[in-house]
């Protein structure tokens, strides 16, 4: 600078001296404004000094004055239209100014002047990627690599473009090349891990995330992504540890809170999940998926009104989020708004017609409304999509039984059992269908199987007891009813049935006691009054019998009304 100062002192019109002094100030001292002043003086002396315009543009770029940069590069190009570097630099400035297409045009001109300009290809690729032209970006990156095969950054960006096109294998190859050139590039390990995860190679993904963390142990995103991979591999504790670490490093990382919330949802820790989604939404209030998840957890906790409010918000943000409609349908079902649920499930199906669960849920809502034909149609669709959907076979069987198609019900229940041989409810309903056909021994065998699977299944004891009554095995029936009452002492129906069995054995006082207990639990139990009246008549308590038949008559029992008329006047 001292020498340039002296030269300028000797010759105040020495444009080159001003320009060179500006270059030293800009690149050597970081004095960008001083450099700009010197370039301006050089241009004042020589208005055709292209390099001075170009260099002043460089200095303005470092000051963030991109419009000034573009103006200077444009003037330099006007003076020297064959300078590829200036087109390239102006392209960078236009890109910074969000004129992406203008940037592409300048990079193209730079390449036209210098077809071996690797950086121009690379940056044109970046600009094309910003405009969504990922295939065009890959073509440019490939050319840049052909010219300069050691530029790790171009391989990295090419990998990103390939991911956008779902070419994960190609992306992995590019990230691997980046790592070969620069083994300490943590981002390449991280991105390669994500690509491997997209190909379901979660073990490979975790190995890459491990390496990324080894290089940069403070990258919260990598911990969060490794946690997700561990969830898929059922390493829930490892996943929680990773999500916790991600949140410790970056407390405002919404994805980590959301991923931990999703895992807690899977583990049925609904309150913990709710807390996580509260945090995720506070950080990122425009994420529809997080509202949908929070709504799901509120439903699980019984807060149906809060759930529906969250799911409304999710749909407001993203009207095409099928899971939000499905979850809102679930909340409406829990609120006994089955028609509203059906409307939501229908919308979810319109968006995603291959979700077997939604057809199943809509079928269940139709079943609750007594529309068994509609329910069966939906269960059929669910089974077509997922032929191993055991619960869909089960529910279709129940609907068929309700429509009188007992053989069809048995076929479906057997299929449900074939898929899930540990489903005690399927065996119980199979027994019920077999009982309706008079196959009592087969029915008892089905109930026996249900009770082997679940020895605390009170309803199976009751069902088996009912079948034993059909076989006039009253003592066996009573033993089953005793067991059912031991498990669930608040079921009025079991006391009623045990009363019938005791009556069958001639134990009318015992029957009266059981009918009385049934009435205590359900004061509107019509047939308990009717049969208690019969038992009282058999022990010569005509007054008590008439009182019970009067009550049964008032509840709508026509037989009891006739007995009152014929025997109690």
C-alpha positions in Angstrom: 0.0 0.0 0.0 2.9 2.4 0.8 4.3 1.9 -2.7 0.9 2.4 -4.3 0.4 5.5 -2.2 3.8 6.8 -3.5 2.9 6.0 -7.1 -0.4 7.8 -6.8 1.4 10.8 -5.1 3.7 10.9 -8.1 0.9 10.4 -10.6 -2.6 11.1 -9.3 -4.0 9.8 -12.6 -2.5 6.4 -12.2 -5.7 4.2 -12.5 -3.8 0.9 -12.2 -2.3 2.1 -8.9 -5.7 2.9 -7.5 -7.1 -0.4 -8.7 -4.2 -2.5 -7.3 -4.3 -0.6 -4.0 -8.1 -1.4 -3.8 -7.3 -5.0 -4.3 -4.9 -5.1 -1.4 -7.4 -3.3 0.8 -10.1 -5.7 -0.1 -8.4 -9.0 0.0 -5.5 -8.3 2.3 -6.9 -5.9 4.9 -10.7 -6.6 4.7 -11.2 -2.9 4.1 -14.0 -3.3 1.6 -15.2 0.4 1.7 -11.6 1.6 1.2 -11.3 -0.8 -1.7 -14.5 0.5 -3.2 -13.3 4.1 -3.0 -10.1 3.2 -4.8 -11.9 1.2 -7.6 -14.2 4.2 -8.0 -11.2 6.5 -8.4 -9.7 4.2 -11.0 -13.0 4.1 -12.9 -13.2 7.9 -12.7 -9.8 8.1 -14.3 -10.5 5.3 -16.8 -14.2 4.7 -17.4 -13.3 1.7 -19.7 -11.4 -0.1 -16.9 -13.3 -3.4 -16.9 -11.2 -5.0 -14.1 -11.9 -2.0 -11.8 -15.7 -2.5 -12.3 -15.3 -6.2 -11.8 -13.2 -5.8 -8.7 -15.5 -3.1 -7.2 -18.3 -5.6 -7.7 -16.4 -8.2 -5.7 -15.9 -5.7 -2.9 -19.5 -4.7 -2.9 -20.5 -8.3 -2.7 -18.6 -8.7 0.5 -20.5 -5.7 1.8 -23.8 -7.2 0.9 -24.7 -4.7 -1.8 -25.8 -7.2 -4.4 -27.6 -4.7 -6.7 -24.4 -2.6 -6.7 -22.5 -5.8 -7.5 -24.8 -6.6 -10.4 -24.5 -3.0 -11.8 -20.7 -3.2 -11.7 -20.4 -6.6 -13.3 -22.9 -5.5 -16.0 -20.7 -2.5 -16.8 -17.6 -4.8 -16.8 -19.4 -7.1 -19.3 -20.4 -4.2 -21.4 -16.7 -3.2 -21.7 -15.4 -6.8 -22.0 -18.2 -9.2 -23.1 -15.8 -12.2 -23.3 -14.9 -12.4 -19.6 -16.4 -15.6 -18.3 -15.5 -14.9 -14.7 -17.6 -11.7 -14.7 -20.6 -13.6 -16.0 -20.0 -16.2 -13.4 -19.7 -13.6 -10.6 -22.8 -11.8 -11.8 -24.7 -15.1 -11.8 -23.7 -15.6 -8.1 -24.9 -12.0 -7.3 -28.2 -12.6 -9.1 -28.7 -15.9 -7.2 -28.2 -14.0 -3.9 -30.8 -11.5 -5.1 -33.3 -14.3 -5.7 -33.0 -13.9 -9.5 -32.4 -17.6 -10.0 -33.3 -17.7 -13.7 -31.1 -14.6 -14.3 -28.2 -16.5 -12.5 -28.7 -19.5 -14.8 -28.5 -17.3 -17.9 -25.2 -15.8 -16.7 -23.7 -19.2 -15.8 -24.7 -20.4 -19.2 -22.9 -17.5 -20.9 -19.8 -18.2 -18.8 -19.9 -21.8 -20.0 -20.4 -20.7 -23.6 -17.2 -18.6 -23.3 -15.3 -21.2 -21.3 -16.8 -24.8 -21.8 -14.3 -26.1 -19.2 -15.6 -23.8 -16.4 -16.4 -26.4 -13.8 -17.6 -24.0 -11.1 -20.1 -22.4 -13.6 -21.6 -25.9 -14.2 -21.7 -26.6 -10.5 -23.4 -23.3 -9.6 -25.8 -23.6 -12.5 -26.7 -27.0 -11.1 -27.4 -25.4 -7.7 -29.7 -22.8 -9.4 -31.5 -25.4 -11.4 -32.1 -27.4 -8.2 -33.6 -24.3 -6.5 -36.1 -24.1 -9.4 -37.0 -27.8 -9.0 -35.1 -28.9 -12.2 -33.3 -31.7 -10.4 -32.6 -33.7 -13.6 -31.0 -30.6 -15.2 -29.0 -30.0 -12.0 -27.7 -33.6 -12.1 -26.6 -33.1 -15.7 -24.6 -29.9 -14.7 -23.1 -31.6 -11.7 -22.0 -34.5 -13.8 -20.3 -32.2 -16.3 -18.6 -30.3 -13.4 -17.3 -33.6 -12.0 -16.0 -34.6 -15.5 -13.9 -31.4 -15.5 -12.9 -31.6 -11.9 -13.4 -35.0 -10.4 -12.0 -34.0 -7.0 -14.6 -31.4 -6.0 -16.4 -33.2 -3.1 -19.0 -30.4 -2.8 -20.4 -31.2 -6.3 -20.8 -34.9 -5.5 -22.6 -33.8 -2.3 -25.0 -31.5 -4.1 -25.5 -34.2 -6.8 -26.5 -36.6 -4.1 -29.1 -34.1 -2.8 -30.6 -33.7 -6.3 -30.8 -37.5 -6.7 -32.6 -37.8 -3.4 -35.2 -35.3 -4.7 -35.8 -37.8 -7.6 -36.0 -40.8 -5.2 -32.7 -42.1 -6.7 -31.4 -43.1 -3.3 -28.9 -45.6 -4.6 -27.4 -43.0 -6.8 -27.3 -40.5 -3.9 -25.5 -43.0 -1.8 -22.9 -43.4 -4.5 -22.4 -39.7 -4.6 -22.2 -39.3 -0.8 -19.7 -42.1 -0.8 -17.5 -40.3 -3.3 -17.7 -37.2 -1.2 -16.5 -39.1 1.8 -13.7 -40.7 -0.2 -12.4 -37.3 -1.1 -13.1 -35.7 2.4 -13.4 -38.4 5.1 -14.2 -35.8 7.7 -17.4 -34.5 6.0 -20.0 -35.2 8.7 -22.9 -34.0 6.5 -22.1 -36.5 3.8 -22.3 -39.3 6.4 -25.5 -37.9 7.7 -27.1 -37.6 4.3 -25.9 -41.0 3.2 -27.5 -42.4 6.4 -30.8 -40.7 5.4 -30.6 -42.2 1.9 -30.0 -45.7 3.4 -32.9 -45.2 5.7 -35.1 -44.5 2.7 -34.0 -47.9 1.3 -34.9 -49.5 4.6 -31.2 -50.2 5.4 -31.6 -48.9 8.9 -28.5 -50.6 10.3 -26.4 -49.0 7.5 -28.1 -45.7 8.3 -27.2 -46.0 12.0 -23.6 -46.8 11.1 -23.4 -43.5 9.0 -25.1 -41.5 11.8 -22.6 -42.9 14.3 -19.7 -41.7 12.1 -21.3 -38.2 11.6 -21.7 -37.9 15.4 -18.1 -39.0 15.9 -17.0 -36.2 13.6 -19.5 -33.6 15.0 -21.0 -34.6 18.3 -23.0 -31.4 18.5 -25.3 -32.0 15.5 -28.7 -32.4 17.1 -30.4 -33.4 13.7 -28.2 -36.4 13.4 -29.1 -37.7 16.9 -32.8 -37.2 16.0 -32.4 -39.1 12.7 -30.5 -41.9 14.4 -33.3 -42.1 17.0 -35.9 -42.5 14.2 -33.8 -45.4 12.7 -33.6 -47.0 16.1 -37.4 -46.8 16.4 -37.9 -48.7 13.2 -35.5 -51.4 14.6 -37.5 -51.5 17.8 -34.6 -50.1 19.9 -36.9 -47.8 21.8 -34.6 -47.0 24.7 -31.8 -46.2 22.3 -34.2 -44.0 20.4 -35.3 -42.1 23.5 -31.7 -41.5 24.4 -31.0 -40.0 21.0 -34.0 -37.8 21.0 -33.1 -36.6 24.5 -29.6 -35.8 23.4 -30.9 -33.9 20.4 -33.1 -31.8 22.6 -30.3 -31.2 25.1 -28.1 -29.8 22.3 -30.9 -27.9 20.5 -33.9 -27.4 22.8 -35.8 -25.8 19.9 -35.4 -28.7 17.5 -39.1 -29.4 16.8 -38.3 -32.6 14.9 -36.7 -34.2 18.0 -39.7 -33.3 20.2 -42.0 -34.7 17.5 -40.1 -37.9 17.0 -39.9 -38.6 20.7 -43.7 -37.8 20.9 -44.4 -40.3 18.1 -42.4 -43.0 19.9 -44.2 -42.3 23.2 -47.5 -42.6 21.3 -46.4 -46.0 20.1 -45.5 -47.0 23.6 -48.9 -45.7 24.8 -47.3 -43.1 27.0 -50.0 -40.6 25.8 -49.4 -37.9 28.4 -45.6 -37.9 27.7 -46.4 -37.8 23.9 -48.8 -34.9 24.5 -46.1 -32.9 26.3 -43.7 -33.5 23.4 -46.2 -32.4 20.7 -47.0 -29.3 22.8 -43.3 -28.4 22.6 -43.1 -29.2 18.9 -46.1 -27.0 18.1 -44.9 -24.2 20.2 -41.6 -24.2 18.2 -43.3 -24.8 14.8 -47.0 -23.8 14.9 -47.5 -24.5 11.2 -46.7 -28.2 11.2 -50.0 -30.0 10.5 -48.6 -33.5 11.3 -47.8 -32.5 14.8 -51.4 -31.2 15.4 -52.6 -34.5 14.0 -50.4 -36.5 16.4 -51.4 -34.3 19.3 -55.1 -34.8 18.5 -54.5 -38.6 18.4 -53.0 -38.5 21.9 -55.8 -36.3 23.2 -58.3 -38.9 21.9 -56.4 -41.7 23.7 -56.6 -39.6 26.9 -60.4 -39.0 26.5 -60.2 -35.4 25.6 -62.3 -35.7 22.4 -63.2 -32.0 22.2 -59.5 -31.0 22.4 -58.6 -33.7 19.9 -61.1 -32.4 17.3 -59.8 -28.8 17.8 -56.3 -30.0 17.0 -57.3 -32.0 14.1 -59.4 -29.1 12.7 -56.2 -27.1 12.9 -54.1 -29.8 11.1 -56.7 -29.8 8.3 -56.8 -26.0 8.1 -53.0 -26.0 7.6 -52.9 -29.0 5.2 -56.3 -29.9 3.7 -54.8 -33.0 2.0 -53.5 -34.6 5.2 -55.3 -37.9 5.2 -54.2 -38.9 8.7 -55.8 -35.8 10.2 -59.2 -36.8 8.7 -58.7 -40.4 9.9 -57.7 -39.2 13.5 -60.6 -36.8 13.6 -62.9 -39.6 12.5 -61.5 -41.7 15.4 -62.2 -38.8 17.9 -65.8 -38.5 16.6 -66.3 -42.2 16.9 -65.2 -42.0 20.6 -67.7 -39.1 21.0 -70.4 -41.4 19.5 -70.7 -39.1 16.4 -70.5 -42.0 14.1 -72.0 -40.2 11.1 -69.4 -37.4 11.5 -66.7 -40.1 11.7 -67.9 -41.7 8.5 -67.7 -38.3 6.7 -64.1 -37.9 7.9 -63.1 -41.4 7.0 -64.6 -40.9 3.5 -62.5 -37.8 3.0 -59.4 -39.7 4.2 -60.2 -42.4 1.6 -60.7 -39.8 -1.1 -57.1 -38.6 -0.4 -55.5 -42.0 0.2 -57.6 -44.8 -1.2 -55.2 -47.5 -0.2 -55.3 -47.1 3.5 -56.9 -50.4 4.8 -57.2 -49.0 8.4 -59.5 -46.2 7.3 -61.8 -48.6 5.5 -61.8 -50.7 8.6 -62.6 -47.7 10.8 -65.4 -46.6 8.5 -66.8 -50.1 8.6 -66.8 -50.1 12.4 -68.6 -46.7 12.4 -71.3 -48.1 10.0 -71.6 -51.2 12.2 -72.3 -48.9 15.2 -75.1 -47.3 13.2 -76.6 -50.7 12.4 -75.5 -50.5 8.7 -74.1 -54.1 8.5 -74.2 -54.2 4.7 -72.2 -51.0 4.5 -69.8 -52.2 7.2 -69.2 -55.5 5.3 -68.5 -53.5 2.1 -65.8 -51.6 3.9 -64.3 -54.6 5.6 -64.2 -56.2 2.2 -62.1 -53.3 0.9 -59.8 -53.4 3.9 -59.2 -57.1 3.3 -58.6 -56.6 -0.4 -55.9 -54.1 0.4 -54.5 -56.2 3.3 -55.4 -59.8 3.1 -53.8 -60.5 6.5 -56.0 -57.9 8.3 -57.3 -60.3 11.1 -59.5 -57.8 12.9 -61.3 -57.0 9.6 -62.1 -60.6 9.1 -63.3 -60.7 12.7 -65.6 -57.7 12.4 -66.9 -58.8 9.0 -67.8 -62.1 10.7 -69.7 -60.3 13.4 -71.6 -58.3 10.9 -72.5 -61.4 8.9 -73.7 -63.1 12.0 -75.9 -60.1 12.7 -77.4 -60.4 9.2 -78.1 -64.1 9.8 -75.2 -65.3 7.6 -73.9 -67.6 10.3 -71.9 -69.8 7.9 -70.2 -66.7 6.5 -69.5 -65.5 10.0 -67.8 -68.8 10.9 -65.7 -68.7 7.7 -64.5 -65.2 8.6 -63.8 -65.9 12.2 -61.8 -69.0 11.3 -59.8 -66.8 8.9 -59.2 -64.3 11.7 -58.0 -67.1 13.9 -55.7 -68.5 11.2 -54.0 -65.1 10.9 -54.0 -64.5 14.7 -54.3 -67.7 16.6 -54.1 -65.9 19.9 -57.3 -63.9 19.5 -59.5 -65.1 22.3 -62.4 -62.9 21.2 -62.5 -64.5 17.7 -62.8 -68.0 19.4 -65.6 -66.7 21.6 -67.5 -65.3 18.6 -66.8 -68.4 16.7 -68.4 -70.4 19.5 -71.4 -68.1 19.5 -71.9 -68.7 15.8 -71.6 -72.5 16.2 -74.0 -72.4 19.0 -76.6 -70.7 16.8 -76.2 -73.6 14.3 -76.7 -76.1 17.1 -73.1 -77.3 17.0 -72.9 -77.2 20.8 -69.8 -79.4 21.2 -67.9 -77.4 18.6 -69.0 -74.2 20.3 -67.7 -75.5 23.7 -64.4 -76.4 22.1 -64.1 -72.8 20.8 -64.8 -71.3 24.2 -62.3 -73.7 25.7 -59.7 -72.4 23.3 -60.6 -68.8 24.2 -60.1 -69.5 27.9 -56.8 -71.2 27.3 -55.6 -68.0 25.7 -57.2 -65.7 28.3 -58.2 -67.4 31.5 -59.7 -64.1 32.7 -62.1 -63.8 29.8 -65.4 -63.6 31.7 -67.6 -63.4 28.6 -66.2 -66.7 27.3 -67.2 -68.4 30.6 -70.6 -66.9 30.2 -70.9 -68.1 26.6 -69.8 -71.6 27.5 -72.3 -71.6 30.4 -75.1 -70.6 28.0 -74.1 -73.5 25.7 -74.1 -75.9 28.6 -77.6 -74.9 29.4 -78.6 -75.8 25.9 -77.2 -79.3 26.6 -79.0 -79.3 30.0 -75.7 -79.5 31.8 -76.9 -77.1 34.5 -74.2 -77.9 37.0 -71.5 -77.2 34.4 -73.2 -74.0 33.4 -73.4 -72.8 37.0 -69.6 -73.5 37.4 -68.9 -71.3 34.4 -71.2 -68.6 35.6 -69.5 -68.7 39.0 -66.2 -68.1 37.3 -67.5 -65.3 35.2 -69.0 -63.6 38.4 -65.7 -64.0 40.2 -64.0 -62.1 37.4 -66.7 -59.5 36.8 -69.2 -59.3 39.7 -71.1 -56.4 38.1 -72.5 -58.2 35.1 -76.3 -58.5 35.6 -76.7 -60.9 32.6 -74.5 -63.6 34.3 -76.6 -63.6 37.4 -79.7 -63.9 35.3 -78.2 -66.8 33.4 -77.1 -68.5 36.5 -80.6 -68.1 37.9 -82.0 -69.9 34.8 -79.5 -72.8 35.4 -80.4 -73.0 39.1 -84.1 -73.1 38.0 -83.2 -76.0 35.7 -81.9 -77.9 38.7 -85.0 -77.1 40.7 -83.1 -74.7 43.0 -85.8 -72.1 42.9 -84.7 -70.2 45.9 -81.2 -70.0 44.5 -82.7 -68.8 41.2 -84.7 -66.1 43.0 -81.5 -64.9 44.6 -79.7 -64.6 41.3 -82.6 -62.9 39.6 -82.8 -60.5 42.5 -79.1 -59.7 42.1 -79.6 -59.1 38.4 -82.4 -56.7 39.1 -80.3 -54.9 41.8 -77.6 -54.3 39.1 -80.2 -53.4 36.4 -83.6 -52.3 37.8 -85.1 -52.3 34.2 -84.2 -56.0 33.6 -87.6 -57.2 32.2 -86.9 -60.9 31.9 -85.3 -61.0 35.4 -88.6 -59.9 36.8 -90.5 -62.4 34.6 -88.4 -65.4 35.6 -88.2 -64.4 39.2 -92.0 -64.4 39.1 -92.0 -67.9 37.7 -89.6 -69.1 40.4 -91.7 -67.5 43.1 -94.8 -69.2 41.7 -93.0 -72.5 41.9 -92.3 -71.9 45.6 -96.0 -71.0 46.1 -95.4 -67.3 46.5 -98.2 -66.2 44.2 -98.3 -62.7 45.6 -94.6 -62.2 44.9 -95.0 -63.8 41.5 -97.8 -61.4 40.5 -95.8 -58.4 41.7 -92.9 -59.4 39.5 -95.1 -60.1 36.5 -96.8 -56.7 37.0 -93.4 -55.1 36.9 -92.3 -57.1 33.8 -95.6 -56.2 32.2 -95.0 -52.5 32.8 -91.6 -52.9 31.1 -93.3 -54.4 28.0 -93.3 -58.2 28.5 -96.6 -59.4 26.9 -96.4 -62.9 28.4 -96.1 -61.4 31.9 -99.1 -59.2 31.1 -101.2 -62.3 30.1 -100.2 -64.1 33.3 -101.3 -61.1 35.4 -104.6 -61.1 33.6 -105.1 -64.9 33.9 -103.6 -65.6 37.4 -103.4 -62.4 39.4 -107.0 -61.1 39.4 
